[in-house]
Amino acid sequence: MPTVGTLLMALLTLALVGQSFAVKRRMICHYTTWSQGRANPYSYRIEDIPGHLCTHVVYNFVGVDSEEYVLTTLQREIDIVQNGFGRFIDLKQRFPDLKLHVAVGGWDHGGERFSKMAALRVRRKKFVESVVQFMAQYGFDGLEIVWLYPGSEERGGAKIDKDNFYYLISDLKSAIRKAKATWEVAIQVPADHTRFEIGYDQQNLCEIADYVHVIGYDLRGSWAGFVDVPSPMKDRPHDKGLYVGMNVQSGVESWLNSGCAPEKVVLGVPFLGRTFLLRNKPENSLGSPARGPGPKGPHTYTEGYLGYFEICEKFKQAQWSQMWDETGLCPYAFRNFQWIGYENERSLQEKAQWAISKKLAGVYAFSLDLDDYRGTCGEPYPLMNAVSKLIKGSNGTQIVSAWDRFTD
């Protein structure tokens, strides 16, 4: 007959075995409609989307009408005339498990339209009603609010945006419940700590939004006045002043420490590079002075900005000094006066592994059309494959013990 001690040991063992649960991390891919306007072979169309590498794909962008304060198309020729919405939703015929979302806003959209719409309850109500109608009409699975950035006057914002952003998300959630729909509401938020106080009620936003997508890039650029990688993982010796704490780890942890459950947080990673012109050619280390943005790319055609497919092509055509930021865990390269901070397979794997270690909901990639999707430098989609393999590969069944839950 078992002793009392034996029974207690058995009960303790059962408690520590714990429970198994399914891990379903998200690999969110962003599709940009304007990328189809590039000259062949770099015109990127909906039909090019590698749905097998993604769990979700986001259609970029729709917006807020500046006069009527309703949801509106930003590129009617693509969205409606060319049936962009319909062709996008048709991806489910090829990839039945794929979730399809739409993003509202974006950098070029600006913040003023959001600010004015969200300022009055009657305008928010009108906007929310138009969202419900749009989602039902086209069949999207969710939406992402990309308000860049509430409270920022230089972006057309106002001090009251911080509260109104929360009210907007709350109103959207209430309307979706009332419609008995299952649409998700995600918010895209910065990792830049200088924007938190003026625009984000972090704790309450974490509670009300379904997912919080942290922009883990564009933390440095030609606007800084010095050369650097755009998405360092943590502080480096040359980070001073406002740039202390302006990195991926600190940005994400700010949201986690403000009450965001890890399973709600998605880390955004870039497939782009930020380019600079050195002030002095011999001074080419991290943090060296810059005299402005690098030249426009042949396909992205924006100063200070290159897609990875343009960067890898540069490396094929000429000899560049390719370096690695040992602390920031990012690559950079220079040649004569040109300097590029970017991402490659190694740096993106570092970010994906970190997201998994923090038990985040997953990773989003901005954007598909910036990867080497034609395989000019090797196999197609090298960056997307590197991230997707880790994130999707981390999914499955895991066993968590009571002791793990207690000590986590």
C-alpha positions as CSV (number, residue, x, y, z in Angstrom):
1,M,0.0,0.0,0.0
2,P,1.5,3.4,-1.0
3,T,2.7,5.7,1.8
4,V,1.5,9.3,2.2
5,G,4.9,10.5,1.0
6,T,4.6,8.4,-2.2
7,L,1.1,9.9,-3.0
8,L,2.4,13.4,-2.4
9,M,5.3,12.8,-4.8
10,A,2.9,11.4,-7.4
11,L,0.6,14.5,-7.2
12,L,3.6,16.8,-7.4
13,T,4.9,15.0,-10.5
14,L,1.4,15.3,-12.2
15,A,1.3,19.0,-11.4
16,L,4.8,19.6,-12.9
17,V,4.0,17.7,-16.1
18,G,1.5,20.5,-16.9
19,Q,-0.4,20.9,-20.1
20,S,0.3,20.7,-23.8
21,F,-0.8,23.6,-26.1
22,A,-0.7,24.5,-29.7
23,V,1.8,27.2,-30.7
24,K,0.6,29.2,-33.8
25,R,3.0,32.0,-34.4
26,R,2.1,34.4,-37.2
27,M,4.3,35.0,-40.3
28,I,2.6,38.2,-41.6
29,C,3.6,39.4,-45.1
30,H,2.8,42.9,-46.4
31,Y,1.8,43.4,-50.0
32,T,2.2,47.0,-51.5
33,T,0.0,47.8,-54.4
34,W,2.3,50.5,-55.8
35,S,5.0,47.9,-56.4
36,Q,3.2,46.6,-59.5
37,G,4.0,49.9,-61.2
38,R,7.7,49.1,-61.5
39,A,9.1,48.3,-64.9
40,N,9.4,44.6,-65.8
41,P,10.8,42.3,-64.5
42,Y,10.3,44.0,-61.2
43,S,6.5,44.7,-61.4
44,Y,5.2,42.9,-58.3
45,R,1.6,41.7,-58.5
46,I,-0.9,40.0,-56.2
47,E,-0.3,36.8,-58.1
48,D,3.4,36.9,-57.1
49,I,2.6,36.6,-53.4
50,P,4.2,33.5,-51.9
51,G,1.2,32.4,-49.8
52,H,2.9,29.2,-48.7
53,L,5.5,31.3,-46.8
54,C,2.9,33.4,-44.9
55,T,0.2,32.8,-42.4
56,H,-1.3,36.2,-43.1
57,V,-1.0,38.8,-45.9
58,V,-1.8,42.5,-45.5
59,Y,-3.0,44.6,-48.4
60,N,-1.4,48.1,-48.3
61,F,-3.2,50.6,-48.2
62,V,-6.7,52.0,-47.9
63,G,-7.3,55.3,-46.1
64,V,-9.6,57.8,-44.4
65,D,-11.5,60.2,-46.7
66,S,-10.4,63.8,-45.7
67,E,-13.9,65.3,-46.1
68,E,-16.4,62.5,-45.4
69,Y,-14.4,60.6,-42.8
70,V,-15.2,57.2,-44.2
71,L,-12.9,54.4,-45.3
72,T,-11.8,55.0,-48.9
73,T,-9.6,53.6,-51.6
74,L,-6.2,55.3,-52.1
75,Q,-5.5,53.8,-55.5
76,R,-8.9,53.3,-57.2
77,E,-7.4,52.2,-60.5
78,I,-5.7,49.2,-58.8
79,D,-8.2,48.5,-56.0
80,I,-11.4,48.7,-58.0
81,V,-10.8,49.0,-61.7
82,Q,-8.2,46.3,-61.8
83,N,-10.1,44.3,-59.1
84,G,-7.2,44.5,-56.6
85,F,-9.4,43.6,-53.6
86,G,-11.1,40.7,-55.4
87,R,-7.9,39.3,-56.8
88,F,-6.3,39.6,-53.3
89,I,-9.2,37.7,-51.6
90,D,-8.9,35.1,-54.4
91,L,-5.6,34.1,-52.9
92,K,-7.6,31.8,-50.6
93,Q,-8.4,29.6,-53.6
94,R,-4.7,28.7,-53.8
95,F,-3.9,29.0,-50.1
96,P,-7.1,28.0,-48.2
97,D,-5.5,28.6,-44.7
98,L,-4.2,32.1,-45.5
99,K,-5.7,35.0,-43.5
100,L,-6.1,38.2,-45.5
101,H,-6.1,41.6,-43.9
102,V,-6.2,45.2,-45.1
103,A,-4.1,48.1,-43.7
104,V,-5.5,51.6,-43.2
105,G,-3.2,54.6,-43.4
106,G,0.6,54.4,-43.9
107,W,3.3,57.0,-44.1
108,D,2.2,58.8,-47.3
109,H,-1.4,58.9,-46.0
110,G,-0.2,61.1,-43.0
111,G,-1.8,61.5,-39.6
112,E,-4.1,64.5,-40.1
113,R,-7.0,62.6,-41.6
114,F,-6.9,60.1,-38.7
115,S,-6.6,63.0,-36.2
116,K,-9.6,64.9,-37.6
117,M,-11.7,61.8,-38.0
118,A,-11.0,60.5,-34.5
119,A,-11.5,63.9,-32.8
120,L,-15.3,63.7,-32.8
121,R,-17.5,60.8,-31.8
122,V,-19.9,61.4,-34.7
123,R,-17.0,61.1,-37.2
124,R,-15.6,58.0,-35.5
125,K,-19.0,56.4,-35.7
126,K,-19.3,57.2,-39.5
127,F,-15.8,55.8,-40.1
128,V,-16.4,52.7,-38.1
129,E,-19.7,52.0,-39.9
130,S,-17.9,52.3,-43.3
131,V,-15.3,49.8,-42.0
132,V,-17.9,47.3,-41.2
133,Q,-19.5,47.7,-44.6
134,F,-16.2,47.4,-46.4
135,M,-15.1,44.3,-44.5
136,A,-18.4,42.6,-45.1
137,Q,-18.4,43.6,-48.8
138,Y,-14.9,42.4,-49.7
139,G,-14.4,39.5,-47.3
140,F,-11.2,40.5,-45.5
141,D,-10.4,38.7,-42.2
142,G,-9.0,41.7,-40.3
143,L,-7.7,45.2,-40.5
144,E,-4.6,47.0,-39.3
145,I,-4.6,50.6,-38.3
146,V,-1.4,52.3,-39.4
147,W,-1.7,55.8,-38.0
148,L,1.8,57.3,-38.2
149,Y,1.8,58.9,-35.7
150,P,-0.9,60.1,-33.3
151,G,0.0,63.2,-31.3
152,S,2.8,64.2,-33.7
153,E,2.2,67.8,-34.9
154,E,4.7,67.4,-37.8
155,R,2.5,64.6,-39.0
156,G,-0.7,66.6,-38.7
157,G,-1.6,65.3,-35.3
158,A,-2.9,67.0,-32.1
159,K,-2.5,66.5,-28.3
160,I,-5.9,64.8,-28.0
161,D,-4.9,62.1,-30.5
162,K,-3.6,59.9,-27.6
163,D,-7.0,59.5,-26.1
164,N,-8.8,59.5,-29.5
165,F,-6.7,56.6,-30.8
166,Y,-7.8,54.5,-28.0
167,Y,-11.5,55.5,-28.5
168,L,-11.2,54.7,-32.2
169,I,-9.9,51.1,-31.5
170,S,-12.5,50.6,-28.8
171,D,-15.3,51.8,-31.2
172,L,-14.1,49.4,-33.9
173,K,-14.0,46.5,-31.5
174,S,-17.5,47.3,-30.3
175,A,-18.9,47.6,-33.8
176,I,-17.4,44.2,-34.8
177,R,-18.9,42.5,-31.7
178,K,-22.3,44.1,-32.6
179,A,-22.0,42.8,-36.2
180,K,-21.2,39.4,-34.7
181,A,-18.1,39.3,-37.0
182,T,-14.7,37.7,-36.3
183,W,-12.6,40.4,-37.9
184,E,-9.4,41.2,-36.0
185,V,-8.2,44.7,-35.3
186,A,-4.4,45.1,-35.1
187,I,-2.5,48.4,-34.5
188,Q,0.9,49.3,-35.9
189,V,2.9,51.0,-33.2
190,P,6.5,52.4,-32.9
191,A,9.5,51.0,-31.1
192,D,10.8,54.6,-31.0
193,H,10.4,55.6,-27.3
194,T,10.2,59.3,-28.2
195,R,6.7,58.7,-29.6
196,F,5.2,56.8,-26.7
197,E,4.2,59.6,-24.3
198,I,2.6,61.9,-26.9
199,G,0.6,59.4,-28.8
200,Y,0.0,56.0,-27.1
201,D,-1.9,54.9,-24.1
202,Q,0.1,51.8,-24.1
203,Q,-1.6,49.8,-21.3
204,N,-5.1,50.4,-22.6
205,L,-4.2,49.9,-26.2
206,C,-2.7,46.5,-25.3
207,E,-6.0,45.5,-23.6
208,I,-8.3,46.7,-26.4
209,A,-6.4,45.7,-29.6
210,D,-6.3,42.1,-30.8
211,Y,-2.7,42.4,-31.9
212,V,0.1,45.0,-31.5
213,H,2.5,45.2,-34.4
214,V,5.7,46.9,-33.3
215,I,7.7,48.7,-36.1
216,G,11.2,47.3,-35.5
217,Y,12.8,49.4,-38.2
218,D,13.5,52.9,-39.4
219,L,15.0,53.7,-36.0
220,R,17.9,55.3,-37.9
221,G,18.1,56.9,-41.3
222,S,19.6,59.9,-43.2
223,W,17.6,62.2,-41.0
224,A,19.8,61.3,-38.0
225,G,22.9,63.0,-39.5
226,F,25.1,59.9,-39.0
227,V,25.4,56.5,-40.7
228,D,23.8,53.5,-38.9
229,V,21.7,50.4,-39.4
230,P,18.0,51.0,-39.3
231,S,17.0,48.3,-36.9
232,P,19.7,47.6,-34.3
233,M,18.7,44.9,-31.7
234,K,20.1,46.8,-28.7
235,D,22.3,49.8,-27.7
236,R,25.8,50.2,-29.0
237,P,28.6,52.4,-27.7
238,H,28.0,55.2,-30.2
239,D,24.3,55.5,-29.2
240,K,23.9,58.9,-27.4
241,G,21.0,61.1,-26.3
242,L,17.6,60.2,-27.7
243,Y,19.2,57.2,-29.5
244,V,19.8,55.4,-26.2
245,G,17.1,52.8,-26.0
246,M,16.0,53.3,-29.5
247,N,16.3,49.7,-30.7
248,V,14.3,46.6,-31.3
249,Q,14.6,45.0,-27.9
250,S,13.9,48.1,-25.8
251,G,11.0,49.1,-28.1
252,V,9.3,45.7,-27.8
253,E,10.0,45.4,-24.1
254,S,8.4,48.7,-23.5
255,W,5.1,47.4,-24.9
256,L,5.5,44.1,-22.9
257,N,6.2,46.0,-19.7
258,S,3.2,48.3,-20.3
259,G,0.8,45.3,-20.2
260,C,0.9,43.8,-23.6
261,A,0.7,40.0,-23.4
262,P,3.5,38.5,-25.5
263,E,1.0,36.5,-27.5
264,K,-0.5,39.8,-28.8
265,V,2.8,41.3,-29.9
266,V,4.2,40.9,-33.4
267,L,7.7,42.2,-34.3
268,G,8.0,44.1,-37.6
269,V,11.2,43.4,-39.6
270,P,12.3,45.2,-42.8
271,F,13.4,44.0,-46.2
272,L,14.8,47.4,-47.0
273,G,18.0,49.3,-46.4
274,R,18.7,52.9,-45.4
275,T,21.4,54.6,-47.4
276,F,23.7,57.5,-46.7
277,L,26.5,59.6,-48.2
278,L,29.5,59.8,-45.9
279,R,30.8,63.3,-45.1
280,N,34.3,62.0,-45.1
281,K,35.2,58.9,-47.0
282,P,37.8,57.5,-44.4
283,E,35.2,57.9,-41.6
284,N,32.9,54.9,-42.4
285,S,32.3,53.2,-39.1
286,L,28.9,53.1,-37.3
287,G,27.9,56.5,-36.2
288,S,30.2,58.4,-38.6
289,P,29.0,61.8,-39.9
290,A,26.7,61.7,-43.0
291,R,26.0,64.5,-45.4
292,G,22.7,63.2,-46.6
293,P,20.7,60.3,-48.0
294,G,22.1,57.9,-50.6
295,P,21.0,58.2,-54.3
296,K,17.7,56.8,-55.5
297,G,17.4,53.1,-56.4
298,P,16.7,52.2,-60.0
299,H,13.4,50.6,-59.0
300,T,12.3,51.9,-55.6
301,Y,13.3,55.4,-56.8
302,T,13.5,57.1,-53.3
303,E,16.5,58.8,-51.9
304,G,18.0,57.2,-48.7
305,Y,16.1,53.9,-49.4
306,L,16.8,50.7,-51.2
307,G,15.0,47.3,-51.4
308,Y,17.1,44.2,-50.6
309,F,16.8,43.2,-54.3
310,E,18.6,46.4,-55.3
311,I,21.2,46.1,-52.5
312,C,22.3,42.5,-53.4
313,E,22.5,43.6,-57.1
314,K,24.9,46.4,-56.1
315,F,27.1,43.9,-54.3
316,K,27.2,41.8,-57.5
317,Q,28.2,44.7,-59.7
318,A,31.0,46.2,-57.6
319,Q,33.3,45.6,-54.7
320,W,31.8,46.8,-51.4
321,S,33.2,46.4,-47.9
322,Q,30.6,44.3,-46.1
323,M,30.6,44.5,-42.3
324,W,28.6,43.2,-39.3
325,D,27.4,45.2,-36.3
326,E,28.3,42.7,-33.5
327,T,26.0,44.3,-30.9
328,G,23.2,45.6,-33.1
329,L,23.3,42.3,-35.0
330,C,22.8,43.9,-38.5
331,P,25.0,44.2,-41.6
332,Y,26.2,47.3,-43.2
333,A,28.4,48.1,-46.3
334,F,30.3,51.0,-47.8
335,R,32.0,51.9,-51.0
336,N,33.6,55.3,-51.6
337,F,31.1,57.8,-50.2
338,Q,28.1,55.4,-50.2
339,W,27.0,53.7,-47.0
340,I,24.1,51.2,-46.5
341,G,22.6,49.7,-43.4
342,Y,20.3,46.8,-44.2
343,E,19.1,43.3,-43.3
344,N,20.2,39.9,-44.6
345,E,19.3,36.3,-43.8
346,R,21.6,36.3,-40.7
347,S,20.2,39.5,-39.1
348,L,16.6,38.5,-39.8
349,Q,17.2,35.0,-38.2
350,E,18.5,36.8,-35.1
351,K,15.3,38.8,-34.9
352,A,13.1,35.8,-35.5
353,Q,14.9,33.8,-32.9
354,W,14.6,36.6,-30.4
355,A,10.9,36.9,-31.1
356,I,10.5,33.2,-30.5
357,S,12.5,33.4,-27.2
358,K,10.2,36.2,-26.0
359,K,7.2,34.1,-26.9
360,L,5.9,36.8,-29.2
361,A,2.9,36.2,-31.5
362,G,5.1,36.2,-34.5
363,V,6.8,38.5,-37.1
364,Y,5.6,40.7,-39.8
365,A,7.7,41.5,-42.9
366,F,7.7,44.8,-44.7
367,S,7.5,44.1,-47.6
368,L,7.4,41.2,-50.0
369,D,8.3,43.4,-53.0
370,L,11.6,44.5,-51.4
371,D,13.0,40.9,-51.1
372,D,15.0,39.4,-54.0
373,Y,11.7,37.9,-55.2
374,R,13.0,37.3,-58.8
375,G,16.1,35.5,-57.5
376,T,18.5,37.9,-59.2
377,C,21.2,37.2,-56.6
378,G,20.3,33.5,-55.9
379,E,17.2,31.6,-54.9
380,P,14.0,33.7,-54.9
381,Y,12.8,35.2,-51.6
382,P,16.0,34.6,-49.6
383,L,14.9,36.9,-46.7
384,M,11.3,35.7,-46.6
385,N,12.5,32.1,-46.6
386,A,14.9,32.8,-43.8
387,V,12.3,34.3,-41.5
388,S,9.4,32.0,-42.5
389,K,11.4,28.8,-41.9
390,L,12.0,29.8,-38.2
391,I,8.6,31.3,-37.4
392,K,6.5,28.7,-39.1
393,G,8.9,26.0,-38.0
394,S,8.4,27.0,-34.3
395,N,4.7,26.2,-34.5
396,G,3.4,22.9,-33.2
397,T,2.5,21.4,-29.8
398,Q,4.6,22.3,-26.8
399,I,4.3,21.0,-23.2
400,V,4.6,23.6,-20.5
401,S,5.0,22.4,-16.9
402,A,3.4,24.1,-13.9
403,W,6.9,24.9,-12.7
404,D,7.6,26.7,-16.1
405,R,4.4,28.7,-15.8
406,F,5.2,29.6,-12.2
407,T,8.8,30.8,-13.0
408,D,8.2,32.3,-16.4
